[in-house]
Amino acid sequence: MVEKAFSEIKRISLKYSFEKKESYLSKLNRGEVSIDAETKYLLSFASRLYEESSGAFDPTIGKLKILWGFNSKPRLPSAGEIKEALKFVGLDKLRFENGKIISKGVLLDFSAFAKGYAVDKACDILNKSGIKSALIDAGGDIRVIGTKPGGLPWQIGIKNPVGAGIIKVIELKNSAIATSGDYENYFIKNGKRYHHILNPKTGYPAWGLHSVSAIAATAMEADAYATAVFVLGKDGGLSFARRSGFRVILVDKDGKIWDSGSPR
């Protein structure tokens, strides 16, 4: 059963890979295949979050992702290149006809929540098999089933994004946590640091925070919320979390920790 759960993670990872040219998502972006039921579900989730976050979370950020090259060869684009790429960013620009994308140049990228979705699907398999206690960690996207053997909650440490050790320990039961940070995928150009979490409105990396850890009922929600809050920044992100009913822990540019508190 565990093997089946991890096979499901692999299936979703391959299907929604933005980088692999023969993945389902790449073919969908090229208009070669029609949108299927699973992808409609994911796009519906992304569309709802796009609206709720006022566009801070945007699944059509693909053109910018290619331009910056964080998953291949990172580079600093010119202001003109970014302005041109922004013409193809925005969920309102995505068009379908007979189930196929017809808005050429508008590229879907599910990397901000597909990994969380894969973790959730793996948890579904374990739950259906009767497993009452488990932890699944897919590169920082974590979801737990029940409590630890013995009844104690799972304890998850949040990494210090500006130094060694951890900044906070979170107790989880039947919930999930995901972290977005500026400290793993970045480059330095002319003394300035550029990271991979892009603001879909400006076309540049989102500034103001070092890391965001979101706690939610599902890994997909936690994954997506972490990205949205990072783009919104401290004030907007804390407000969004409290309004939407999830908990978020932020580390700002000065290393100060902010906690939105327990979800309602």
C-alpha positions in Angstrom: 0.0 0.0 0.0 2.9 2.4 0.8 4.3 1.6 -2.7 1.0 2.4 -4.3 1.0 5.8 -2.4 4.4 6.7 -3.7 3.5 5.6 -7.2 0.7 8.0 -7.1 3.1 10.8 -6.1 5.3 9.9 -9.1 2.3 9.8 -11.5 1.2 13.3 -10.6 4.7 14.6 -10.6 5.3 13.4 -14.2 1.8 14.4 -15.4 2.1 18.0 -14.2 5.8 18.6 -14.8 6.3 22.0 -16.4 9.8 21.2 -17.5 9.3 17.8 -19.2 8.2 18.5 -22.8 6.2 15.2 -23.1 4.3 15.7 -19.8 0.5 16.0 -20.0 0.7 19.7 -18.8 3.2 20.6 -21.5 1.0 19.1 -24.1 -2.0 20.9 -22.7 -0.1 24.2 -22.9 0.7 23.5 -26.5 -2.9 22.8 -27.3 -2.2 19.2 -28.2 -4.5 17.5 -25.6 -7.8 18.4 -24.0 -8.3 19.2 -20.4 -9.3 16.2 -18.3 -11.4 15.9 -15.2 -8.4 15.8 -12.8 -6.9 19.0 -14.3 -10.3 20.7 -14.3 -10.4 20.1 -10.6 -6.9 21.5 -10.0 -7.6 24.5 -12.2 -10.8 25.2 -10.4 -8.9 25.2 -7.1 -6.3 27.5 -8.5 -8.9 29.8 -10.0 -10.6 30.1 -6.6 -7.3 31.0 -4.9 -6.5 33.4 -7.7 -9.6 35.3 -6.9 -9.3 35.1 -3.1 -5.7 36.3 -3.2 -6.4 39.1 -5.7 -4.1 37.5 -8.2 -1.1 36.9 -5.9 -1.5 33.2 -6.6 -1.5 32.7 -10.4 -1.3 29.4 -12.2 -0.4 31.1 -15.5 3.0 32.3 -14.4 4.7 29.9 -16.8 6.1 32.5 -19.3 7.8 34.3 -16.4 9.2 31.0 -15.1 10.8 30.2 -18.4 12.2 33.8 -18.7 14.0 33.7 -15.3 15.2 30.1 -15.9 15.2 29.0 -12.3 14.7 25.4 -13.3 17.4 25.4 -15.9 19.9 28.3 -16.2 18.9 31.3 -14.0 19.3 34.7 -15.5 18.3 38.3 -14.8 15.9 39.3 -17.6 15.7 42.9 -18.9 12.8 45.1 -17.9 11.6 44.9 -21.5 11.6 41.1 -21.5 9.6 41.1 -18.3 7.1 43.5 -19.6 6.6 41.4 -22.7 6.2 38.2 -20.6 3.6 39.8 -18.4 1.3 40.1 -21.5 0.9 36.3 -21.1 0.3 36.2 -17.4 -3.1 36.4 -15.8 -5.8 33.8 -15.4 -8.2 36.1 -17.2 -6.1 35.6 -20.3 -6.5 31.8 -20.4 -8.9 30.6 -23.1 -10.2 27.2 -24.0 -12.1 25.9 -27.0 -13.4 22.4 -27.2 -11.4 21.6 -24.1 -8.1 22.8 -25.6 -6.1 25.9 -24.7 -6.2 28.4 -27.5 -4.6 31.4 -25.8 -1.1 30.9 -27.3 1.7 31.9 -24.9 -0.4 31.7 -21.8 1.3 28.8 -19.9 -0.2 26.9 -17.0 2.3 26.0 -14.2 1.0 23.9 -11.3 4.3 23.6 -9.5 3.0 25.9 -6.6 0.4 23.3 -5.6 0.7 20.0 -7.6 3.2 18.5 -5.1 0.8 19.2 -2.3 -2.0 17.6 -4.3 0.2 14.5 -4.9 0.7 14.2 -1.1 -3.0 14.5 -0.5 -3.7 11.7 -3.1 -1.1 9.5 -1.4 -2.8 10.1 2.0 -6.1 9.1 0.4 -4.7 5.8 -0.5 -3.3 5.2 3.0 -6.5 6.3 4.6 -8.6 3.9 2.5 -6.2 1.1 3.4 -7.0 1.7 7.1 -3.7 3.3 8.1 -4.4 5.5 11.2 -1.0 7.0 11.7 1.4 8.3 9.0 3.5 11.2 7.9 4.2 11.9 4.2 7.0 14.4 3.4 7.5 15.4 -0.2 10.4 17.8 -0.2 8.9 20.1 2.5 5.2 19.5 1.8 4.1 17.5 4.8 0.7 16.0 5.6 0.0 13.8 8.7 -2.6 11.2 9.3 -3.8 11.0 12.9 -1.3 11.3 15.6 2.1 9.7 16.2 1.9 6.1 17.5 1.0 6.6 21.2 -1.3 9.4 20.7 1.0 12.4 20.7 0.7 15.0 17.9 3.3 15.1 15.2 6.0 17.7 15.7 7.3 19.6 12.7 10.2 22.0 12.9 10.3 25.1 10.7 13.7 25.8 9.3 15.5 29.1 10.1 15.7 30.7 6.7 18.5 33.1 7.8 20.7 30.8 9.9 21.0 27.4 11.5 18.5 25.4 13.4 14.7 25.8 13.6 12.6 28.8 14.5 9.4 27.1 15.7 7.9 23.6 16.3 4.4 23.1 15.1 2.2 20.3 16.4 0.0 18.6 13.7 -2.9 16.1 13.7 -4.8 15.2 10.5 -3.4 18.4 8.8 -0.6 19.7 6.6 2.2 22.2 6.4 4.2 23.6 3.5 7.0 26.2 3.4 8.0 28.6 0.7 11.3 30.4 1.1 13.9 32.5 -0.7 16.9 30.5 0.5 17.0 27.4 -1.7 16.5 28.4 -5.3 18.2 31.8 -6.0 21.1 33.5 -7.7 23.1 36.7 -7.0 23.6 39.3 -9.7 25.5 42.6 -9.1 25.3 42.0 -5.3 21.5 41.5 -5.3 19.8 38.2 -4.6 17.0 37.0 -6.9 14.9 34.0 -5.8 12.3 31.8 -7.6 9.1 33.0 -6.0 7.8 35.4 -8.6 5.2 38.1 -8.2 2.8 37.6 -11.1 1.9 41.3 -11.1 5.5 42.7 -11.3 7.3 39.9 -13.0 10.1 40.1 -10.4 10.7 38.0 -7.3 8.4 38.9 -4.4 10.3 40.9 -1.8 9.8 41.4 1.9 9.9 37.9 3.4 12.4 35.1 3.8 10.0 32.3 4.4 6.3 31.4 4.8 5.0 28.3 6.4 1.2 27.6 6.0 -0.8 25.1 8.0 -4.0 23.9 6.5 -6.3 20.9 6.3 -4.7 19.6 3.1 -1.2 19.7 1.6 -2.5 21.2 -1.6 -4.0 24.1 0.3 -0.9 24.6 2.5 1.4 24.5 -0.6 -0.7 27.1 -2.5 -1.3 29.3 0.5 2.4 29.5 1.3 3.1 30.8 -2.2 0.2 33.3 -2.1 1.2 34.7 1.2 4.8 35.1 0.2 3.7 37.2 -2.8 1.3 39.2 -0.7 3.9 40.1 1.9 3.7 40.4 5.7 0.6 42.6 6.2 -1.4 41.3 3.2 -0.4 37.7 3.9 -1.4 37.8 7.6 -4.7 39.4 6.7 -5.3 36.8 4.0 -4.6 33.9 6.4 -6.9 35.2 9.1 -9.6 36.0 6.6 -9.4 32.6 4.9 -9.0 30.5 8.1 -5.5 29.0 7.9 -2.4 29.6 10.1 0.7 31.0 8.7 4.2 31.7 10.2 6.3 34.3 8.4 9.9 35.3 8.7 10.4 38.9 7.4 13.4 40.5 5.7 14.8 41.5 9.1 14.5 37.9 10.5 11.5 38.7 12.7 8.9 35.9 13.1 5.2 36.6 12.7 2.4 34.1 13.5 -1.2 34.6 12.4 -2.4 32.3 15.2 -4.6 29.3 15.1 -7.1 29.0 12.3 -10.7 29.6 13.1 
